Amino acid sequence: MKKILFVCTGNTCRSPMAQYLFNKKSATADLQGQYEAYSAGIFAEGEPASYGASKAMEKRQINMQAHRAKPVKEEEIKEAVAVLCMTAAHAAVLRNRYPAYKTKIQSLASYIGTGKDIADPFGGNAEMYEKTAQQIETYIEKLIEKLKGSQYNENSHRQ
């Protein structure tokens, strides 16, 4: 199974929302069993998912109660087929920290072809978390479509 690693600052809001949304949506998008998402944070320290992120995901029938923030580790970057960061700044930090893997590290926005980073809702109100969740959900749907397209193209080239 191919691994995708989502990265944000603290791994309590954006990257876990991306992880859980990707795993739920990919299971029903002809990608089941092909990819699995994980998440980590540049400055993560074992905290649970933020209250706002958990509530935004509950609206989508996703339970993040078991989530605990974890720091980015080189081994996870090495194993991932893509390391997709919530901002271009996160991607720059990781490319600098792990130059051997710089070709697989980029922002989620860049990977799907849009220039808009995902802003951090940490400490914000429910509306901010919902807006962030909607943006991530849209990006995840575009990511899944891109992966389905690349999977199709890979298969068609093997014939």
N, C-alpha and C positions, 0 to 999 in steps of 0.2 A: 504494500500500500504506500502511495506517495504521501509525503508529509508537507503540509503548508504551515509555516510559523507566522502568526500575526504578532506584531510588537508595538507597544506604546510606552508611555513613561512608567507608570506604576503597576500596570497589569490588573487594574481594578475596574476599569470602565470600558474603554474602546476596544482593546485587543480581546478581552474575553467575550464581549458582545459579538465581535467578528468571528471568533472561534465557534461559539455556540450557534450563531446564525448559519455559518458555513456548514457545519456538521448536520444541522437540521435540514437545510435546503438542498444540500448535495445528495442527501439520502433519497430525495424524491425527484431528482433531476438527471436520471440516467448516469450518475457518477457514483452511485452507492458502491462501496468497497474499493474504489479507485484512489480516493483521497481522504485524508483525515487532517483536520486542523488542530493546532495547538496554539497556545499564546504564552507570551512572556513580556516582562517589562525591563527597561533599561535600569530603573531604580526600584525594583520590586522587592518587597520584604515580607511576604507571607500573609498579607491582609486578605480578607474576603472581598468578593465583588462589592462595589459601592451600592448603597441602598438605591440610588437613582437608576443605576444600570440594571440592577435586579428587577426593579419595578417595570422598567421599559421592556425587559425581556419577558416578564410574566404576561404582559399584554399579547405576546407572541407565543404563548404556551411553552416557554422555555424557563426551566428552573436552573438558576446558577448558584444555589445554596452551597454546593460542594466546592465551588471554585476557591482557590487560594492563590494569591499572586506569587509568581516565581520569577527570578531573574533570568535574563538571557544567558544561555550557556553555549559555548562553542560547539559542543557535541550536537545540540539541537539544530544549529545553523548548518552544520556539516550534513546532517541527515535530511534536511528539508530540501525539496525541489524548488521552493520559493520562500523567501523571507519578506513578508509584506508589512511595511510599517505604516502607522497611521499618519505620519507626516514625513516630508522630505528631510527635515532635520533629524528625525530618528534614523532614517536610512543613512544619512551622512555619518552619524555617530557610529553606527554598526559597520559601515564600510571602512571607516578609519580604524576601528577596533579589531576587525577581522578581515584584513585586506585579501586574504586567500579566497574568500567567498564573496567578494564584492559584486560579481556578476549576477548572483542570485538575490541580492538585497536591493530592494527599491520600495518606494511608497506604493501603497495600494492604489492610490489615485493615478500614479504614473503607469502602473502595470495595466490598468484597465483603460487608459487613454484619456483621463481627465486631469486637469491640473489642480483640483481643489482638495487640499488636505482636510483631514477630519479633525475639527477643533476639539479640545479637551473640555468635557462638561463638568469635570470634577469640582464639587462644591456648588454647582449651579442648582437651579430649581428643576422640577419635574419636566417642565416644558423644554428646557435645554437638553435634558437626557433623552427625551422623546425625539427631538429634532436630530440629535446625534445618532440615535438608533435608526431613524428613518434613512439618514444618509448612508450609514453602514449597510443597512439592508439593501438599498439600491446598488451600492458598490459590490456587495456579495453576489447579487443577482447577475450583474455584469461580469464578475469574475467567473461565475459558474458557466455562463454562456461562452466566455473566452476559452475556458478549459474544455468544454464540450467540443468547441470548434477545433482546438488544437489536437484533441484526442481523435477526432474524425480525420483530420489531416494526417496525423501520424499513421493511422490505420490504412488510409488510402495510399500512402507512400510505401507501405510494406508489401503490397501486392506484386 
